[in-house]
């Protein structure tokens, strides 16, 4: 199985309260139909998460393809998943990329292949390691147990785990399932208990270290040897997973945190003027938590 260059980017929304000039520059970089979708969000948190996700995708494609960011265009497939419209004259490397966001964290994982490569793909997901539902944790686990295989649940529900460790184990497995089905493009509509992960237990999942890479997958009790996985801990409260189909990264690196200045593209004054009123309206949206 060939190895490819893999990109792992992260953005922490907790570090950014956008000014009007910053937001205008960011919004001017995305397509009009994307702006319309963003404005439907009630909370500015969700608006900004999706906006940063689109900026990450545009930066990734521009960096890998050599195209100027304004020439990078996206469309959506029948399931609503965004994809890059390559154009008939593009002869660069085939790209696969995926974006995920939860809470204050926004991620992009991407992989660049070669024209001779077989079909390959990548999926990623991020989860905050907390349970904030209305039910008790035990009741939540009772309801969710059917989504996991016996092997998975024996690890999640280990009695010597304290509550924090059980939530962490649950989120790790859910992240892996999400990353897998996102690459397939089917969403959480499949028989999740038939998708069984054996997580890497050779060492603990920690920040500031390389990701765990020993996780394996069985579907309908068949080993899926063409899939490989990475597990990451981003800060202390977020776990992430990357699913690689028919490909391997050249190296198992950590996510690189980007600053907003690295995502902004200089726009013409006329373009900024066109989006100022839009951004003023967006900045009036409430935050989920004051």
C-alpha positions as CSV (number, residue, x, y, z in Angstrom):
1,X,0.0,0.0,0.0
2,X,1.5,3.3,-1.1
3,X,2.3,6.1,1.3
4,X,1.1,9.7,0.7
5,X,1.7,13.2,2.1
6,X,-0.9,13.8,4.8
7,X,-2.0,17.2,6.1
8,X,-3.5,17.6,9.6
9,X,-4.7,21.1,10.5
10,X,-6.6,22.3,13.6
11,X,-8.1,25.6,14.6
12,X,-9.2,26.6,18.1
13,X,-12.2,28.9,17.9
14,X,-11.7,29.7,21.6
15,X,-8.7,31.8,20.5
16,X,-10.6,34.0,18.0
17,X,-13.3,36.7,18.5
18,X,-13.5,38.1,15.0
19,X,-13.4,41.8,14.3
20,X,-15.5,43.2,11.4
21,X,-12.5,43.6,9.1
22,X,-11.3,40.1,9.8
23,X,-14.7,38.5,9.3
24,X,-15.2,40.5,6.1
25,X,-11.9,39.3,4.7
26,X,-12.8,35.7,5.6
27,X,-16.3,35.8,4.2
28,X,-15.1,37.5,1.0
29,X,-13.0,34.3,0.4
30,X,-15.9,31.9,0.2
31,X,-18.5,31.3,-2.5
32,X,-21.9,33.1,-2.4
33,X,-23.8,29.9,-1.9
34,X,-21.6,29.1,1.0
35,X,-22.5,32.4,2.6
36,X,-26.2,31.7,2.3
37,X,-25.8,28.3,4.1
38,X,-23.8,29.9,6.9
39,X,-26.3,32.7,7.6
40,X,-28.9,30.0,8.4
41,X,-27.1,29.2,11.7
42,X,-28.7,30.7,14.8
43,X,-25.5,30.8,16.9
44,X,-22.3,32.5,15.8
45,X,-20.3,29.6,17.2
46,X,-21.8,27.3,14.5
47,X,-21.4,30.1,11.8
48,X,-17.7,30.5,12.6
49,X,-17.0,26.7,12.8
50,X,-18.4,26.2,9.4
51,X,-16.7,29.3,8.0
52,X,-13.3,28.1,9.3
53,X,-13.9,24.7,7.8
54,X,-14.5,26.2,4.4
55,X,-11.3,28.3,4.8
56,X,-9.3,25.3,5.7
57,X,-10.6,23.4,2.7
58,X,-9.7,26.3,0.4
59,X,-6.2,26.7,1.8
60,X,-5.6,22.9,1.6
61,X,-6.6,22.6,-2.1
62,X,-4.8,25.8,-3.0
63,X,-1.6,24.6,-1.3
64,X,-1.7,21.2,-2.9
65,X,-2.8,22.2,-6.4
66,X,-0.9,25.4,-6.8
67,X,-4.2,27.2,-7.7
68,X,-4.8,30.7,-6.3
69,X,-7.5,30.5,-3.6
70,X,-10.1,32.5,-5.6
71,X,-9.9,29.9,-8.3
72,X,-10.7,27.0,-5.9
73,X,-14.4,26.1,-6.2
74,X,-16.4,23.6,-4.3
75,X,-19.8,21.9,-4.9
76,X,-21.8,19.4,-2.9
77,X,-22.7,15.8,-3.8
78,X,-26.2,14.3,-3.4
79,X,-25.5,13.7,0.3
80,X,-24.5,17.3,0.8
81,X,-20.8,16.5,1.2
82,X,-18.5,19.2,-0.3
83,X,-16.0,18.3,-2.9
84,X,-13.5,20.2,-5.0
85,X,-14.5,20.9,-8.6
86,X,-11.1,20.2,-10.2
87,X,-11.7,21.3,-13.8
88,X,-10.8,19.4,-16.9
89,X,-7.4,21.0,-17.3
90,X,-6.1,20.0,-13.8
91,X,-3.2,17.5,-14.0
92,X,-2.0,17.7,-10.4
93,X,-2.2,15.1,-7.6
94,X,-5.6,13.6,-6.7
95,X,-6.7,14.9,-3.3
96,X,-8.9,13.6,-0.5
97,X,-9.8,15.7,2.4
98,X,-12.4,16.0,5.2
99,X,-13.4,18.5,7.8
100,X,-14.9,18.1,11.3
101,X,-15.8,20.4,14.0
102,X,-17.3,20.3,17.5
103,X,-17.2,22.8,20.3
104,X,-14.3,25.1,19.8
105,X,-12.3,22.7,17.6
106,X,-12.2,22.6,13.8
107,X,-10.1,20.0,12.0
108,X,-9.0,19.2,8.4
109,X,-7.3,16.0,7.4
110,X,-6.1,15.7,3.8
111,X,-4.0,13.3,1.8
112,X,-2.5,13.8,-1.7
113,X,-2.0,10.8,-4.0
114,X,-0.6,10.2,-7.4
115,X,-2.5,9.9,-10.7
116,X,-1.5,6.2,-10.8
117,X,-3.0,5.5,-7.4
118,X,-6.0,3.3,-6.9
119,X,-9.1,4.7,-5.3
120,X,-8.3,6.1,-1.9
121,X,-9.8,8.4,0.7
122,X,-9.7,10.0,4.2
123,X,-12.2,10.8,6.9
124,X,-11.8,12.6,10.2
125,X,-13.8,13.4,13.3
126,X,-13.4,15.3,16.5
127,X,-15.3,14.9,19.8
128,X,-15.2,16.8,23.1
129,X,-14.5,14.5,26.0
130,X,-17.5,15.3,28.1
131,X,-21.1,14.2,28.6
132,X,-23.6,17.0,28.9
133,X,-26.9,15.3,28.1
134,X,-29.9,15.6,30.3
135,X,-30.0,11.9,31.3
136,X,-27.6,10.2,33.7
137,X,-24.5,8.8,32.2
138,X,-25.6,5.3,33.0
139,X,-28.9,5.8,31.2
140,X,-27.1,7.4,28.2
141,X,-24.8,4.3,28.1
142,X,-27.8,2.0,28.3
143,X,-29.4,3.7,25.3
144,X,-26.2,3.8,23.2
145,X,-24.8,0.3,24.0
146,X,-26.6,-1.2,21.0
147,X,-24.4,1.0,18.7
148,X,-21.3,-0.9,19.7
149,X,-19.9,-4.4,19.3
150,X,-19.5,-6.6,22.4
151,X,-15.7,-6.1,22.2
152,X,-16.0,-2.4,22.0
153,X,-18.4,-2.2,24.9
154,X,-16.2,-4.4,27.1
155,X,-13.5,-1.7,26.7
156,X,-15.8,1.3,27.2
157,X,-17.7,0.0,30.2
158,X,-14.7,-1.5,32.1
159,X,-15.7,-1.4,35.7
160,X,-12.4,-0.1,36.9
161,X,-12.7,2.9,34.7
162,X,-13.8,6.1,36.5
163,X,-16.6,8.1,34.8
164,X,-14.1,10.4,33.0
165,X,-12.2,7.4,31.5
166,X,-15.5,5.8,30.4
167,X,-16.6,9.0,28.6
168,X,-13.1,9.2,27.0
169,X,-13.3,5.6,25.9
170,X,-16.8,6.2,24.5
171,X,-15.8,9.3,22.6
172,X,-12.7,7.6,21.1
173,X,-14.8,4.8,19.7
174,X,-17.5,7.2,18.4
175,X,-14.8,9.3,16.7
176,X,-13.4,6.3,14.9
177,X,-16.9,5.2,13.7
178,X,-17.6,8.8,12.5
179,X,-14.3,9.1,10.7
180,X,-14.9,5.7,9.0
181,X,-18.5,6.4,7.8
182,X,-17.6,10.0,6.8
183,X,-15.0,8.7,4.4
184,X,-17.6,6.3,3.0
185,X,-20.0,9.2,2.7
186,X,-22.9,7.3,4.3
187,X,-23.2,9.1,7.6
188,X,-24.4,7.3,10.8
189,X,-27.0,5.3,9.0
190,X,-25.2,1.9,8.8
191,X,-25.3,-0.9,11.4
192,X,-22.8,0.6,13.8
193,X,-22.6,-2.5,16.0
194,X,-21.2,-4.3,13.0
195,X,-18.4,-1.8,12.7
196,X,-16.0,-3.0,15.5
197,X,-12.8,-1.2,16.5
198,X,-10.0,-2.7,18.6
199,X,-8.3,0.4,19.9
200,X,-4.6,0.7,20.4
201,X,-3.9,-0.1,24.1
202,X,-0.1,-0.3,23.8
203,X,0.1,3.2,25.3
204,X,-2.3,5.9,26.5
205,X,-3.8,8.6,24.3
206,X,-2.0,11.8,25.3
207,X,-1.3,15.3,24.1
208,X,2.2,16.3,22.9
209,X,3.0,12.9,21.5
210,X,2.6,11.1,18.2
211,X,-0.9,9.6,17.5
212,X,-1.9,6.1,18.3
213,X,-1.7,4.0,15.1
214,X,-2.5,0.4,16.3
215,X,-6.3,0.5,16.0
216,X,-7.8,-2.1,13.8
217,X,-11.3,-2.5,12.3
218,X,-13.6,-5.5,11.6
219,X,-16.9,-5.1,9.6
220,X,-19.4,-7.9,9.9
221,X,-16.7,-9.8,11.6
222,X,-14.3,-9.5,8.6
223,X,-10.9,-7.7,9.0
224,X,-10.7,-4.5,7.0
225,X,-7.0,-4.6,6.2
226,X,-7.2,-1.8,3.6
227,X,-8.1,0.7,6.4
228,X,-5.7,2.4,8.8
229,X,-6.4,4.7,11.6
230,X,-4.8,7.4,13.8
231,X,-6.1,8.6,17.1
232,X,-5.1,12.0,18.5
233,X,-5.7,14.0,21.7
234,X,-6.0,17.7,21.0
235,X,-5.6,19.6,24.2
236,X,-7.0,17.7,27.2
237,X,-10.7,17.8,26.2
238,X,-10.8,16.8,22.6
239,X,-10.1,13.5,20.9
240,X,-9.8,13.1,17.1
241,X,-9.6,10.2,14.7
242,X,-8.4,9.9,11.1
243,X,-9.5,7.0,8.8
244,X,-7.3,6.2,5.8
245,X,-8.8,4.0,3.1
246,X,-6.4,2.3,0.6
247,X,-3.5,4.6,1.7
248,X,-1.0,5.3,4.4
249,X,0.5,8.6,5.5
250,X,4.2,9.0,5.0
251,X,4.5,9.9,8.6
252,X,2.2,9.8,11.7
253,X,2.4,13.5,12.7
254,X,0.3,15.6,15.1
255,X,-2.2,18.2,14.1
256,X,-0.8,21.7,13.5
257,X,-2.8,24.5,15.0
258,X,-3.3,27.4,12.6
259,X,-4.0,31.1,13.3
260,X,-6.7,33.0,11.5
261,X,-4.1,35.1,9.7
262,X,-2.9,32.0,8.0
263,X,-6.4,31.4,6.5
264,X,-7.2,34.9,5.3
265,X,-6.7,35.8,1.6
266,X,-6.3,39.5,0.6
267,X,-9.4,40.6,-1.2
268,X,-10.2,43.7,-3.3
269,X,-11.8,46.6,-1.6
270,X,-14.9,46.2,-3.7
271,X,-15.3,42.5,-2.6
272,X,-15.0,43.6,1.1
273,X,-17.7,46.3,0.6
274,X,-20.0,43.7,-0.8
275,X,-19.9,41.6,2.4
276,X,-19.7,44.2,5.2
277,X,-23.5,44.3,5.8
278,X,-23.6,40.5,5.7
279,X,-20.8,40.4,8.4
280,X,-22.5,43.0,10.5
281,X,-25.6,40.9,10.6
282,X,-23.6,37.8,11.4
283,X,-21.8,39.5,14.3
284,X,-25.2,40.1,15.9
285,X,-25.8,36.3,16.3
286,X,-25.6,35.1,19.9
287,X,-22.9,32.9,21.3
288,X,-24.0,29.6,22.9
289,X,-22.4,30.6,26.1
290,X,-21.7,34.1,27.2
